[in-house]
Amino acid sequence: MESFNKLFENWYLVLYGLLFWGSIFGACLFYILETSIFVTPLGYFLGLFFGLIAQRRGWGWIQ
């Protein structure tokens, strides 16, 4: 359990980007592009990318 907590502490921004921002980006792309098989994975890929950038630069909600 401790290893899971340590992993979560290091990667929470990436997970947040993947789940939260990926959902938002996916919904926006779905609204703009309408139905397409690539819309949902592209939105989550953008969220993952955003989360990786946030982790690398040390962005956070409270600093």
Order of alpha helices (4+ residues) and beta strands (2+ residues): alpha-alpha-alpha
